[in-house]
Amino acid sequence: MQQIDVLFPPTGDPVVHENTHAVIQEEILTWRVRSENPSVARVKIEFSGPDPGFFPMKGTSSPSITRELSWITRPSEPSIGLALVWGQAPRISAPETSTRRNKYTVTGLDANGNVVGALDPQIITEHP
């Protein structure tokens, strides 16, 4: 299982630990999102390209998913927002090549749905 760590700092652009991740087809992935920016209320992860299908839902798959952040308030320390998003790498069908590159966007949204920050990492899905 791959874990992808995304951080929205108090100010500035969001960052992802390792901009490119390699996964095996049908491998489970988790995005662990942490926000130190109080403006970020939700996170949206959206894939582009042909049949990205990273988010299985009731017999089908979706190219995007949005999750609310849960905020933790700590005495004398800044609050942090957390979200855990899971997905699954799609199956690569023959006669495709042994790898597929998928670009995706991680977007932090405020309570009104406005973009607070975004980044565009990629996932490389490999056929064993």
C-alpha positions in Angstrom: 0.0 0.0 0.0 1.3 3.4 -1.0 0.9 6.4 1.2 1.0 9.9 -0.3 1.5 12.8 2.2 0.1 16.2 1.2 0.7 19.3 3.3 -1.0 22.7 3.1 1.3 25.0 5.1 0.0 28.1 6.9 0.8 30.2 3.9 2.1 29.5 0.4 1.7 26.6 -2.0 0.8 23.0 -0.9 3.5 20.3 -1.1 3.5 16.6 -1.6 6.2 14.3 -0.3 7.6 12.8 -3.5 6.0 14.3 -6.6 5.9 11.0 -8.4 4.7 7.7 -7.0 5.0 4.2 -8.6 2.3 1.7 -7.9 1.3 -1.7 -9.1 -2.1 -2.1 -10.8 -4.9 -2.6 -8.4 -2.7 -1.5 -5.4 -4.5 0.4 -2.6 -3.3 4.0 -2.1 -4.0 6.5 0.7 -3.6 10.2 0.6 -2.9 11.6 4.0 -3.7 15.3 3.9 -2.6 17.7 6.6 -3.5 21.4 6.6 -2.0 24.1 8.7 -3.9 26.6 6.7 -7.2 27.4 8.4 -8.8 28.4 5.1 -8.7 24.9 3.8 -12.0 23.2 4.6 -12.0 20.4 2.0 -9.5 18.6 -0.3 -10.3 17.4 -3.8 -8.2 14.9 -5.7 -8.9 14.7 -9.4 -7.2 12.6 -12.1 -7.1 13.5 -15.7 -6.6 11.3 -18.8 -8.3 8.3 -20.2 -10.2 6.1 -17.6 -8.1 7.1 -14.6 -10.6 5.3 -12.3 -8.6 5.6 -9.0 -11.7 5.9 -6.8 -13.9 2.8 -6.9 -17.6 3.5 -6.0 -20.5 1.0 -6.1 -19.3 -1.1 -9.1 -17.8 1.8 -11.1 -14.9 4.2 -10.6 -14.6 7.9 -10.4 -11.8 10.2 -11.5 -12.3 12.5 -8.5 -13.2 12.6 -4.8 -13.7 15.4 -2.3 -13.3 15.0 1.5 -13.9 17.4 4.4 -11.0 18.0 6.7 -11.4 17.3 10.4 -9.9 20.0 12.5 -8.0 19.3 15.7 -7.6 22.2 18.2 -4.7 22.0 20.6 -4.1 24.4 23.5 -1.4 26.9 22.8 -0.7 25.4 19.3 -2.1 26.1 15.9 -5.1 23.9 14.8 -4.5 21.3 12.1 -6.9 19.9 9.6 -6.7 16.2 8.6 -8.2 14.0 5.9 -7.5 10.5 4.8 -8.5 9.5 1.3 -8.1 6.0 -0.2 -8.1 4.9 -3.8 -7.0 2.0 -5.9 -4.7 1.9 -8.9 -6.6 0.9 -12.1 -6.0 -2.4 -13.9 -3.9 -2.0 -17.0 -5.5 -4.0 -19.9 -3.5 -5.6 -22.7 -2.2 -4.5 -25.2 -1.2 -1.4 -23.3 2.5 -0.8 -22.4 3.6 -2.0 -19.0 3.2 1.4 -17.4 0.7 4.2 -17.4 1.4 7.8 -16.2 -1.6 9.5 -14.5 -1.5 13.2 -13.7 -3.8 14.4 -10.9 -4.5 17.6 -9.0 -4.8 18.0 -5.3 -6.8 21.1 -4.5 -7.5 22.7 -1.2 -10.9 24.4 -1.1 -12.4 26.9 1.4 -15.9 26.6 2.9 -17.4 28.3 -0.2 -15.6 26.0 -2.7 -13.0 28.5 -3.7 -9.5 27.3 -4.4 -7.0 27.9 -1.6 -4.1 26.1 -3.2 -3.4 23.2 -5.7 -0.6 21.0 -6.9 -0.2 18.5 -9.8 1.8 15.4 -8.9 1.7 12.1 -10.9 1.3 8.4 -10.3 2.9 5.7 -12.5 0.9 2.5 -12.6 3.0 -0.6 -13.5 1.8 -3.9 -14.9 3.7 -6.7 -13.2 
